[in-house]
Amino acid sequence: MRPRTWVLLLAAVFAVLQLANVAGRDTPDSKNYLSYALSLSGADKREAAAATIDHFCAGRAAIAHREQNVDVLRFHAPAPAPRVLRECRDQEWRQVQARLAAGQTGGHTVPFMPERFMRIFEVRPGYPVLLVPFVSLFGVTWGVWAAGVAVTCAGGVLAFLILRTLSVSVPLALTGQALFFVLPCGATAMRPMTEGLLLVLTLAALWGCALGLEEGRTREGVAVVAAALCALFTVKHSHALFLGLCLAGAGAVLAVRRRWRGLPPVAGVTALAGAGCAGALGTVLLARLLHYPSVSESVQDLLTDHFARPDRERPWQEFFQLQGNFWTEWLRRQLWEPLFLACLAAGVPGARRRPVFGAFLVAAACTGILNQAGHPDITIWGDRLITLAWLLPVLGIPLSLGPLVRPVVVPAQGAPVGLPH
């Protein structure tokens, strides 16, 4: 079969497997994105609230039903789904109606939380815009699921394209696609949150880096990186800043290192670093121009439990103290179950085999660390904030396996005389 047939087959298998969990993937933040999308599609506040609450609570009821089915003490008890659905709806509607009655009716999102908190989601239209056609065509439940499948499959395809651009063999490029699906980045991308788009757009930027490092394709690569950074601004502008800074830093390190060794600069590195720097600077300027929530506001949100408590008088002092506590506990848990650290270590040799692209790959993975550092909350589900760091093993492991695979040699008659091993 042709390579693209294998790519589509892997994506199709992944999509079929996701039928096991059509409902129940939502987090509390998912309500904000879904209500935003429904508002963009023409629903008023109460219509958007009704559809969002029904979807969210149906997911909670499905989870309760699945958990009871395997509870050794209560598996024969009456199904809890109707009760969970009713209680969830009552609770959500009480909060929404109280805030609507108090005049919290601005913006696109339904007021599930205080206005200051909802402002954070108002400046993230990227994911809701993506949801609109899926929800309009398939309804809320299947539309949210289909959007997750589309985003995750796009990430797998981009992993394949990056590796093929780096002249990696087709089997290893397919390995990268499969790794994207089976490692935590695949499960995270399926959730109705921004992380899936962050992964896809970061991979798009890395594809631009791979293109830009090829002779004669610098402009094409820079254009892809710039487009990815612009799109990231609409999804989560803090990540656009992180990625721009990291790409610029990687290019600067590469340039200084080669200059220190007396070597000529690598074609495309300066242009890619410039694109990253321009993206970071543009993000800062545009966010200020549009009066987006500041970093201080984000810190207050973290320390006050989403503005449920009074603002802290010395937020930065408490924030940095929390950083130390968080990373100590995080490292303890990682050493207990070192899969993440082991996968990162497995990806490093691949990055070293392609040192120029590898520098940009490590830089992109570091955005996951920065994202987590901006939200040192150990209770956030599944380490989703640090998920971008999994891109290092997704691309690094296939790159490191390159020397172990012999290329297929095709004589003039067309019969292969060497097979991958």
C-alpha positions in Angstrom: 0.0 0.0 0.0 1.1 3.6 -0.6 2.3 5.6 2.5 -0.8 7.8 2.5 -3.0 4.7 2.6 -1.2 3.6 5.8 -1.5 7.1 7.2 -5.3 7.0 6.6 -5.6 3.5 7.9 -3.9 4.3 11.2 -6.1 7.4 11.6 -9.2 5.3 10.9 -8.2 2.7 13.4 -7.7 5.4 16.0 -11.1 6.9 15.2 -12.8 3.6 15.6 -11.2 3.0 19.0 -12.5 6.4 20.2 -16.0 5.1 19.9 -15.4 3.5 23.3 -15.7 6.9 24.9 -18.0 9.2 23.0 -19.2 10.9 26.2 -17.6 11.7 29.5 -14.3 13.3 28.3 -15.3 16.8 29.4 -13.7 18.9 32.1 -15.4 21.9 33.8 -13.6 24.2 31.3 -15.1 22.3 28.4 -18.4 24.0 29.2 -16.9 27.4 28.5 -15.6 26.4 25.1 -18.8 24.6 24.1 -21.0 27.4 25.1 -18.7 29.8 23.2 -19.1 27.7 20.1 -22.9 27.5 20.4 -23.0 31.3 20.8 -21.0 31.7 17.6 -23.5 29.4 15.8 -26.4 31.7 16.8 -27.7 30.4 20.1 -28.7 32.9 22.8 -27.4 32.6 26.3 -30.2 30.3 27.6 -30.1 28.1 24.5 -26.4 27.7 24.8 -26.6 27.1 28.5 -29.3 24.4 28.0 -27.3 22.5 25.4 -24.0 22.8 27.2 -25.5 21.7 30.6 -27.3 18.7 29.1 -24.1 17.6 27.3 -21.9 18.1 30.4 -24.3 16.4 32.8 -24.9 13.5 30.4 -21.2 12.9 30.5 -21.1 12.9 34.3 -24.0 10.5 34.3 -22.3 8.2 31.9 -19.1 8.2 34.1 -21.2 7.4 37.2 -22.9 4.5 35.4 -19.6 3.0 34.2 -18.0 3.4 37.7 -20.9 1.6 39.4 -20.8 -1.2 36.9 -17.4 -2.2 38.2 -17.9 -1.3 41.9 -17.7 -4.6 43.8 -20.1 -3.4 46.4 -22.7 -1.5 44.4 -22.7 -3.0 40.9 -26.1 -4.6 41.5 -27.7 -1.4 42.9 -30.1 0.8 40.9 -28.4 2.8 38.1 -27.1 6.2 39.4 -27.3 7.9 36.0 -30.8 9.5 36.3 -30.0 10.9 39.8 -26.5 12.2 38.8 -28.0 13.8 35.6 -30.8 15.5 37.6 -28.5 16.8 40.4 -25.9 18.0 37.9 -28.5 19.9 35.9 -30.0 21.5 39.0 -26.6 22.6 40.3 -25.4 24.1 37.0 -28.7 25.9 36.3 -28.7 27.4 39.8 -25.3 29.0 39.2 -26.1 30.1 35.6 -29.5 31.6 36.4 -28.1 33.5 39.4 -25.4 35.1 37.3 -27.7 35.9 34.4 -30.1 37.5 36.9 -27.2 39.6 38.3 -26.5 40.9 34.8 -23.5 38.8 33.8 -24.7 38.5 30.2 -21.8 39.9 28.2 -19.5 38.0 25.9 -20.0 34.7 24.1 -19.6 32.3 27.0 -22.4 31.2 29.4 -21.6 32.5 32.9 -20.7 29.3 34.6 -18.1 31.1 36.7 -17.3 34.7 37.9 -16.9 37.3 35.1 -13.1 37.7 35.7 -12.6 34.0 35.2 -14.8 33.9 32.1 -12.8 36.7 30.6 -9.9 34.3 30.3 -12.0 32.1 27.9 -13.4 35.0 26.0 -10.0 35.7 24.5 -9.6 32.1 23.2 -11.9 31.9 20.2 -9.8 29.4 18.2 -11.1 26.2 19.6 -14.8 27.3 19.7 -14.5 28.4 16.1 -13.2 24.9 15.2 -16.2 23.3 17.1 -18.9 25.3 15.3 -19.1 23.3 12.0 -18.9 20.0 13.8 -21.6 20.9 16.3 -23.8 22.4 13.6 -23.5 19.2 11.4 -23.6 16.4 14.0 -25.1 17.9 17.1 -23.4 18.6 20.4 -22.4 15.1 21.5 -21.2 13.7 18.2 -19.9 17.0 17.0 -17.6 17.4 20.0 -16.4 13.8 19.6 -15.8 14.3 15.8 -13.9 17.5 16.4 -11.6 15.6 18.8 -11.0 12.9 16.3 -10.3 15.4 13.6 -7.8 17.3 15.7 -6.0 14.2 17.0 -5.8 12.6 13.6 -4.4 15.9 12.2 -1.7 15.8 14.9 -0.7 12.2 13.9 -0.6 13.2 10.2 1.7 16.2 11.0 4.0 13.9 13.0 4.3 11.7 9.9 4.9 14.7 7.6 7.6 16.1 9.9 9.5 12.8 9.9 9.2 12.3 6.1 10.4 15.9 5.6 13.5 14.9 7.6 13.9 11.9 5.2 12.9 9.3 7.8 11.7 6.0 6.3 8.0 5.4 5.9 7.8 2.7 8.6 9.5 5.0 11.2 7.3 8.0 10.1 4.3 5.8 10.7 5.7 4.9 14.1 5.8 8.6 14.9 2.1 8.9 13.9 1.2 5.8 16.0 3.2 7.2 19.0 1.2 10.4 18.9 -2.0 8.4 19.1 -1.0 6.0 21.9 1.0 8.3 24.2 -0.9 10.7 26.5 -0.9 13.4 23.8 -3.5 11.4 21.9 -5.9 11.0 24.8 -5.4 14.7 25.8 -6.0 15.9 22.2 -9.3 14.0 22.2 -10.7 16.0 25.2 -12.8 19.1 24.4 -10.2 21.5 25.4 -7.5 23.7 23.8 -4.6 21.2 24.3 -5.4 19.3 21.1 -5.1 22.4 19.0 -2.0 23.4 20.9 -0.4 20.1 20.0 -1.4 20.3 16.3 -0.3 23.9 15.9 3.0 23.2 17.7 3.6 20.3 15.3 2.7 22.6 12.4 5.4 25.0 13.6 7.9 22.1 13.8 7.0 21.1 10.3 7.8 24.6 9.3 11.1 24.3 11.0 11.9 21.1 9.1 10.9 22.7 5.8 12.9 25.9 6.6 16.1 23.9 7.2 15.9 22.4 3.7 17.9 24.2 1.0 15.6 26.5 -1.0 12.6 26.1 1.3 13.4 28.7 4.0 10.6 31.1 3.0 8.1 28.2 2.9 9.1 27.0 6.3 9.1 30.5 7.9 5.6 31.1 6.4 4.3 27.9 8.1 5.9 28.8 11.4 4.4 32.3 11.2 0.9 30.9 10.4 1.1 28.5 13.3 2.0 31.2 15.7 -0.8 33.4 14.5 -3.3 30.6 14.9 -1.9 29.8 18.4 -2.6 33.4 19.4 -6.4 32.7 18.8 -6.3 29.5 20.7 -4.2 30.4 23.7 -2.0 33.5 23.4 0.3 32.5 26.3 1.4 29.4 24.3 2.1 31.5 21.2 4.4 33.6 23.5 6.1 30.5 24.9 6.6 28.8 21.5 7.9 32.0 19.9 10.4 32.6 22.7 11.5 28.9 22.7 12.0 28.9 18.9 13.9 32.1 19.0 16.1 30.8 21.9 16.8 27.6 20.0 17.9 29.5 16.9 20.1 31.8 19.0 21.8 28.9 20.7 22.5 27.2 17.4 23.9 30.4 15.9 26.2 31.1 18.9 27.4 27.5 19.1 28.3 27.4 15.4 30.0 30.8 15.6 31.9 29.6 18.6 33.2 26.6 16.7 34.1 28.8 13.7 31.4 27.1 11.4 29.2 28.9 8.9 25.5 29.4 10.0 23.0 26.8 9.0 20.6 28.0 6.2 17.2 28.9 7.6 18.1 28.9 11.3 18.3 32.7 11.5 15.0 33.1 9.6 13.2 30.6 11.8 14.6 32.3 15.0 13.5 35.6 13.6 10.0 34.2 13.0 9.8 33.0 16.6 11.1 36.3 17.9 8.5 38.3 15.8 5.8 35.9 17.0 6.7 36.5 20.7 6.9 40.2 20.3 3.7 40.4 18.3 1.9 38.3 20.9 2.9 40.7 23.7 2.0 43.8 21.8 -1.3 42.5 20.4 -2.4 41.1 23.8 -1.8 44.5 25.4 -3.6 46.3 22.6 -6.6 44.1 23.0 -6.5 44.3 26.8 -6.2 40.6 27.3 -5.9 39.3 30.9 -2.4 39.9 32.2 0.0 37.4 33.8 -0.8 38.9 37.2 -4.5 38.1 36.6 -3.6 34.5 35.8 -1.7 34.2 39.0 -4.6 35.6 41.0 -6.9 33.2 39.3 -4.7 30.3 40.4 -4.2 31.5 44.0 -7.9 32.5 44.6 -9.5 29.3 43.3 -10.8 31.0 40.2 -11.6 34.3 42.0 -13.8 32.6 44.6 -11.7 34.2 47.3 -10.2 37.7 47.8 -7.1 38.6 45.7 -3.8 37.9 47.4 -1.7 40.9 48.5 1.6 39.3 47.6 0.7 36.9 44.8 4.2 36.5 43.3 5.8 35.5 46.6 3.1 32.9 47.1 3.3 31.8 43.4 7.1 31.1 43.6 6.7 29.3 46.9 4.0 27.1 45.3 6.4 26.5 42.3 9.0 24.9 44.6 6.3 22.8 46.3 4.8 21.7 43.0 7.9 20.6 41.3 9.2 18.8 44.3 5.9 16.8 44.5 5.8 16.4 40.7 9.3 14.9 40.6 8.5 12.6 43.5 5.5 11.2 41.5 7.5 10.9 38.3 10.2 8.9 40.1 7.5 6.7 41.4 6.2 6.0 37.9 9.0 7.1 35.6 7.3 6.5 32.2 7.3 10.2 31.3 10.9 10.7 32.2 11.9 7.4 30.4 10.1 8.5 27.2 11.8 11.9 27.3 15.1 10.2 27.7 14.3 7.9 24.8 13.6 10.9 22.6 16.8 12.7 23.3 19.1 10.5 21.1 16.9 11.2 18.1 17.1 14.9 18.7 20.9 14.6 19.0 21.0 12.7 15.7 19.5 15.8 14.0 21.1 18.5 16.1 19.7 21.5 14.2 16.1 20.3 14.0 16.6 18.6 17.4 17.2 22.0 19.0 13.8 23.3 17.7 12.2 20.0 18.8 13.5 20.3 22.3 12.4 24.0 22.3 8.9 23.0 21.4 8.8 20.3 24.1 9.9 22.9 26.6 6.7 24.8 26.0 5.0 22.0 27.9 7.2 22.7 30.9 6.6 26.4 30.7 2.8 25.8 30.4 2.9 23.6 33.5 5.0 26.1 35.4 2.4 28.8 34.7 -0.2 26.6 36.4 1.5 24.7 39.2 -1.7 22.9 40.3 -1.1 19.2 41.1 -4.8 18.4 40.9 -5.2 19.2 37.2 -6.3 16.0 35.4 -3.8 13.8 33.6 -0.9 16.2 33.5 -2.6 17.8 30.4 -0.7 21.1 30.8 2.7 19.4 30.3 1.4 17.2 27.4 3.4 19.2 24.8 6.6 17.7 26.2 5.5 14.4 24.9 6.3 15.7 21.4 10.0 14.9 22.1 9.4 11.1 22.3 6.8 11.2 19.5 9.4 12.6 17.0 12.6 11.7 18.8 12.1 8.0 19.1 11.6 7.4 15.4 14.6 9.6 14.7 16.7 7.5 17.1 15.6 4.3 15.5 16.9 5.4 12.1 20.3 3.7 12.2 18.5 0.4 13.1 16.5 0.3 9.9 18.1 -0.4 6.5 16.6 1.4 3.5 14.8 -0.6 0.9 17.0 -0.8 -2.2 15.0 -1.2 -5.5 17.0 -2.4 -8.5 16.1 -1.3 -12.1 13.8 -4.4 -12.4 11.7 -3.2 -9.5 12.3 -6.0 -7.0 13.4 -4.9 -3.5 16.6 -6.5 -2.3 16.6 -5.1 1.3 13.9 -4.9 3.8 13.5 -2.9 7.0 14.5 -5.0 10.1 
